Amino acid sequence: MDPKFEPVMSGQPARPLNPPFDGRVAPPLAQNTVLRNTYWLLALSMLPTVLGAYVGAQLNFFAQFAAHPIATPLLMFGAMMGMLFVVTRLRNSAWGVVALFGFTFVAGLMLTPILTVAAGFRNGWQLVGLAGAMTAAIFFTMAAVATVSKRDFSSMGKFLMVGTVVLIVASIANLFFQIPALAVTLSAITVLIFSAWLLHDLSNLVRGGETNYIMATMNLFLNLFNIFMSLLNLLLAFSGQRD
């Protein structure tokens, strides 16, 4: 899957591009192994993400975004794309796991600006927790649908990729225009698009279309990351209580 990244306050969408699902499925035993490894690796990938957010806060990473509101997000976006390329290249070796953790660490750094903004609200940390809970709810809902549904959701891929490209372009444009209403609109659209990506990728994983657990983990992480960032932005915009 191709680059995608949507931090409403600190960047734009990013997504790696998987080969299209060709209808072949992995044997049940191998499929279950990939599924189990993916979920374990996804859980472990949250640790570098938290560490990255902590390091970003200690280094006052938010100041860089405030001082350079266009250049810094674009540079970080480029760094994310580079990390995605490295993970993809190393996906068939143990170094792919290391690269994946490096990618999630950088993603944690990208969380610093919006978490710093949230800290300035009286109910900011409650909204962070709520955004996390809502993201988890979306994940489990889509996982349930992908598991019990007999429908093949791989056909959504082309439509979603077009939507993702448009979203990236609009997000980059809004870095220059800084239109609050557009940022909120893009956040809402991001939640919808990446929730659909989540269903697409989970269905592909459950049906055995994805046999590399490193790539599967990266796809799911990107979906959840974008959903969380956008939900938090929406919650801060509509429910944030300033001191």
N, C-alpha and C positions, 0 to 999 in steps of 0.2 A: 504494500500500500504506500502511496506517495505522501510526501511531507504534509503534515497538518499540525496546526498548533493554535489554540485560541485562549490566550489570557486577555481578558477584556481590558485590564489595566496595565498589562505589561508585555503584550506581544500579539501574536496571531496564530491561527490553527496550524497543526502539522500532523502528518500521518504517513507511515510507510506504505508502499504499494505492494500488495501480495500478488502473486500470479493468480489469474482467474481460476476459479474452481472448475475442474474439468470433469466432474462427475465420479472420479475414482475415490474410493474410500479406503481408509486403513482397516486392517483386521481388528475385530473387537478388542482383543487383548492390547494391541499396540495403541489403539484409539484411547482406551482407558488410561494407559500409561501416560500418553501425551496430555490428556485432560488433567490427570492428577498432578503431573509435573508443572503444568501451566498454572494451576491454582496455587500450588506451593510457592512457585517463583514469583507470582503476582503478589502474594502476601509478603514475601521477603523483600520485594522491591520497594515496599513502603518504608522500610528502614532507612535506606539511603535518601529517600525523598524527605523524610523528617529531618535527617542530618543536614541535608542541603539547605532546607528552610532555616534551620538553627544557625548554620554557618553564615548564611546570607544576612540574618538578623544581627549577628555579632559583628559582621563587617560593614554594617549599615549600607547594605546593597540598595536599599530604597533611595538613598541619596543620589546614587548614580542614575536611577530612572528619573528622579525629580530634576536633576541638573541637565540630563540629556534625554528628554522624553521621546525622541525619535530614534537617535543613533543607538542608544543602549538596547531597546527592544529588538531592533533590527539585527544588531550584533549577536544578541542572545538567540534570536531566531536562527541565524546562521550557524551558531554553535550547536543548536539542537539538530539542525539538518545534518551537520557533520557527524554528530554522535549516532544519528539514525543510520547513516551510511556505514559507519564502523560496525554497528551491531549487525546490520544485514550481511556485511562481508564475513563476519566471524560467527554467524549463526549456527554453523555446523561443528563448532569446537567449544571447548570449555571456556576459552577466552570470550566467547559470546556472552556468557553470563556476567563476566567482569565488565564487559562493555555495556551491557544492559544496566548494571548497577551504576556505572558512571553516568549513563544517560538519565537515570532516575534521580541521581544526585543533582545534576544540572537542572532538571525539572523542579527539584526542591528549591534551588536558588530562584527560579522564576516565580515561585510562590511568595517570596519575601515581600514584594511590593504590596500585593493585595492583603496579605496578612498584617502588614504594618498599618495599612489603611483601616483594616478591621479593628486593630487595637485602639484606634482613636475613637471608636464608638463605645458608648456605655454598654451596649449589648453585643459588641463585636464578636467576642469569643463564643457567645451563645449561637450567633448566626453561623460561625465557622463550624460548630458542632452540628447545627441543623443542616448545613450544606453537605457535610460528610454523611449524615444519616440519610438524606434524600438521595445522594449519589449511590449509597449502598442499596437503598430500596429499589432504585432503577436497575442496578446490576442484578439483584436477585430476581426481579420481575422479568427482565429480559432473559436471564438464564433459565427460568421456569418455562417461559414461552418457547425458547429454542429447544428445550429438552422434550416437552410434551407435544409440540406442534409437528405435524407431518409435512408441513410446507417447507420448501426450499427457498431460503431468503437470499441466496447468492445473486439472484437477478437484480437485487437492489443496488449492487455495487456500482454500476456505471452511473446511475442517477445520483447516488450519494457522492461519488467522486466529483461530478460536475458541481454539485452544491457546495462541496468542500473548497474547490478552487475559487468559486465565486465568493465564498466566505473569507478566504485568505486575502483576496484582492480588496474586498470591502474593508477588512480589518486593517490592512496596511494603509489604505487611503485615509481611514479615520485617525491613524497616527498623526497625519498632517492636519486634518480638519478639526479634530478634537470636538466632535459633536456628541454631547452626552446622550441625547435621544437615540442616535444611531448606535452608540455603544451598548445601550440597553437592548435595543432591537436585535443587534448581532448576538448578544448573550442569549436571548431567548431562542433565536434560530440555531445557535450552537448546541444548546441543550437538546433540541429536537433532532438535529442532524447526527450528533454523536451518540444519542440514544439509539437511533436507527443503525448506526455503524456497530454499536455494541451488540444489537440483536443479530446483525449480519455476521459478525466475527464469532460470536458464541455459537450460532447455528453451524457455521463452517467448521468450528472446532468439534462440536458434538457429533456432527455427521461424518467426521473423519476427513474433511477436505483439507484441513491444516494439520500437518504431521510434524512440524518443528515447534517445540514448546517455547523456544526463545522468541521466535517471531510472533507466536500466539500471545505470549505474555506482553510483548511490546505493543501489539495492537490493542489489547484490552487496557493496558495502562494508559495509553494515549487517549482512549475513549473516556475513561474514568477521570483522567486529569482535566480534560477539556470540560466535561460535564460539571465537575466540582468547581472549577474556576468560574464558570459562567453562572452557576447557581448562586455562588457566594456573591458575585457581582450584583445579581438581581436582588438578592436578599438585602444587601447593603444599600442598594438604591431605593428600595421600597419600605424596608423595615428598620433601617439603621437609626439608632438614637444617639445623637451627638451629646457629648458632655456639656 
